Amino acid sequence: MQFAPATVGYRNLQVVLTSDAGREVFNPLIADIAATAVAHDDPDTLVGAAIGRFEHWRRLLESVRENGLPPERRRGLYGELFLLRELVLPTLSATAAISCWTGPTGADQDFQLEHMALEVKTGRMKSPPTLDIASERQLDATGLDHLVLTHLWVEERRGGSGESLNRIVDDIRAHIEKAAIRYHFDDLLANAAFLDEQREQYDEPRYGVRGRTFWLVKGDFPRVIRTDLRDGVRDCRYQISVGKLDRYRVTEEEVVSIVKGPM
């Protein structure tokens, strides 16, 4: 990442690929930095934001260089891909389904459409006592018709039955006919730090989804949202008790109807 001369009063911020080993992530990296830059009008904040996104990618790739994604992130990525394949792709067009998968981009929820959002929590317990919520924005339904929270109960083992990360990635790729959408999917995988050059890391463990639970986040649903916070408080992480969510449960059929949206 470097500055280069431009017309008087301007500088070009260049991101240069210096090694073929980084080619797989280069396009999504520069697309992410460009999108960050476009979102800022002020030159001073623009440069800082762009450099911040570059540092985010540097830390992300450093963290997976030796052993790939750590176990919790592998499990979380599998859960998002499972819901993408089993619920979102059968409900929407491939273009809409892949485009609404926002988990790898750092968005507040894992799937976002104009009218609804869906957040996925994946764990190894059938009925966990609590669910971890990453921020005051994650369960904030402001501006949405619906926000759905999902828990996937997965069995995780080495060898035997089950499905690896490699297998579910290949299965989704095989179901996407348009090359442009497959490229977009691959860019999202790179955003999630799943790199094909590390595929040998992802034949194990294997996962099997044993249960799915859906809750509609509305009304008095136990949560913290931005309007609850006093001025100066931010980045609020908290837990919610699953035992308090029974009256908010909805069926998978109801979630499919929500994803489809108004007819």
Salt bridges, closest charged atoms under 4 A:
ASP20 OD1 - ARG23 NH2 2.85
ASP32 OD2 - ARG53 NH2 2.80
GLU55 OE1 - ARG58 NH2 2.84
GLU62 OE2 - ARG65 NH2 3.28
GLU86 OE2 - ARG85 NE 2.74
ASP108 OD1 - ARG137 NE 3.15
GLU119 OE2 - LYS121 NZ 3.40
GLU136 OE2 - ARG137 NH1 3.27
ASP140 OD2 - ARG226 NE 3.00
GLU155 OE1 - ARG157 NH2 2.96
GLU155 OE1 - ARG210 NH2 2.93
GLU156 OE1 - ARG75 NE 2.72
GLU163 OE2 - ARG85 NH1 2.67
ASP170 OD1 - ARG173 NH1 3.70
ASP170 OD2 - ARG199 NH2 2.75
ASP171 OD2 - ARG85 NH1 2.96
ASP171 OD1 - HIS175 ND1 3.50
ASP186 OD1 - ARG173 NE 2.85
ASP196 OD2 - ARG173 NH2 2.91
ASP196 OD1 - ARG199 NH1 3.60
GLU204 OE2 - ARG206 NE 3.60
ASP235 OD2 - ARG234 NE 3.54
GLU252 OE2 - ARG212 NH1 2.99
